[in-house]
Amino acid sequence: MLTTGCVALACLSFLLGHAFARRRQAPPRRTDAATFATLHVAAMAAPALRAGLDRDSAGKAVRHLHTLLGTRAVALTSADAVLAVEGPGAGRVLGHATAALAAGRAQVFPDEPYAAVVVPLTVDGTVVGTLAAFDDEVSAALVRTVTEVAGWVSGQLELAELAASRQRAMEAEMRALRAQISPHFVYNALTTIASFVRTNPRRARELLLDFADFSRYALRRAHDFTTLADELTCVDRYLLLERARFGDKLRFSMQVAPEVLPVPVPFLCLQPLVENAIKHGMRGRGGPGEVRVVVRDAGPEAHITVEDDGAGMDPECARRMLDEDPAREGSGIGLANVDLRMRQIYGDGYGLVVETALGAGTKVRLRVPKSLSVVE
């Protein structure tokens, strides 16, 4: 995708640099300056286009596209409406756009007083609108230039759609993660609290408040990030409820470097790891089990480990667990969800690392950059 975009931008700079030089009658030695000016204007238009195609983004981008093309007027349309027009001389914008959309390719309209070149804009093969340029006359060079600019605009709109798709996917994964928490943990927690209502009402009241705090955090309308301090508070509430359920059979410890508490982390990235450690660490045990959470300061990163001393598993089983579809129910959904989100946010090098073997317990490690600029 990046390679294709670079090639398209190189072609754009060549064509438009040539057009700038020709239109301004610049001597050959000034071609580089014209190309630089073209790329600068394109860079000014890109942020608006990467927000998608609507009236607001079109209104911001069309000014720069007008400068880029140097024609009397430029217009952007959706499939059924005129979104923005810049410059005097725009003729029947919507009528021309409709004709170009129906044809599915660039169209030339020799209207009076100004002619028009209208090119469809596409996103992933679907026509979403048009770019129209109006000038005194239409030449082959102008048609080529408008077509190239329309291709570049389409590329920016595709990047906008990719970003929107990524956000929708992350939201879907968050809903799947919440769905995993709700049916399994809520039932066990409420059953445990109910068991204390008659025998120890004060204890039941404390646990109910812990459950309320955990639920308020886990089920809120989440942002992409929270702080490590808030994540650890969520984990602490979860562990208190699980300790009430298992009693002395569950031991847990936390060791946290205070300086990393303000570090931003993806929402609900730790609790699923602790839940997995308890689920697998306590399974089939006759005696007590231990879960350890360690958070260390590692320069530009925070390093987090969640470890249990349970039965462990075959490493191949752990690999399959991480490869599970996060949207599918199953024992591995929590780990798979966290692993996928970490890779999406920070890159493939920041996925979960699972160290395990039969009879040796399980350790899950993750790294969190203190700043996104570390991985950009």
Secondary structure as GFF3:
##gff-version 3
##sequence-region A 1 376
A	DSSP	alpha_helix	2	23	.	.	.	ID=ss1
A	DSSP	three_ten_helix	28	30	.	.	.	ID=ss2
A	DSSP	alpha_helix	31	49	.	.	.	ID=ss3
A	DSSP	alpha_helix	55	69	.	.	.	ID=ss4
A	DSSP	beta_strand	73	78	.	.	.	ID=ss5
A	DSSP	beta_strand	82	86	.	.	.	ID=ss6
A	DSSP	alpha_helix	93	103	.	.	.	ID=ss7
A	DSSP	beta_strand	107	109	.	.	.	ID=ss8
A	DSSP	beta_strand	115	123	.	.	.	ID=ss9
A	DSSP	beta_strand	126	135	.	.	.	ID=ss10
A	DSSP	alpha_helix	140	196	.	.	.	ID=ss11
A	DSSP	alpha_helix	201	218	.	.	.	ID=ss12
A	DSSP	beta_strand	225	227	.	.	.	ID=ss13
A	DSSP	alpha_helix	228	246	.	.	.	ID=ss14
A	DSSP	three_ten_helix	247	249	.	.	.	ID=ss15
A	DSSP	beta_strand	250	256	.	.	.	ID=ss16
A	DSSP	three_ten_helix	258	260	.	.	.	ID=ss17
A	DSSP	beta_strand	264	266	.	.	.	ID=ss18
A	DSSP	alpha_helix	271	281	.	.	.	ID=ss19
A	DSSP	beta_strand	289	298	.	.	.	ID=ss20
A	DSSP	beta_strand	301	308	.	.	.	ID=ss21
A	DSSP	alpha_helix	315	323	.	.	.	ID=ss22
A	DSSP	alpha_helix	333	346	.	.	.	ID=ss23
A	DSSP	three_ten_helix	348	350	.	.	.	ID=ss24
A	DSSP	beta_strand	353	356	.	.	.	ID=ss25
A	DSSP	beta_strand	362	369	.	.	.	ID=ss26
A	DSSP	three_ten_helix	372	374	.	.	.	ID=ss27
###
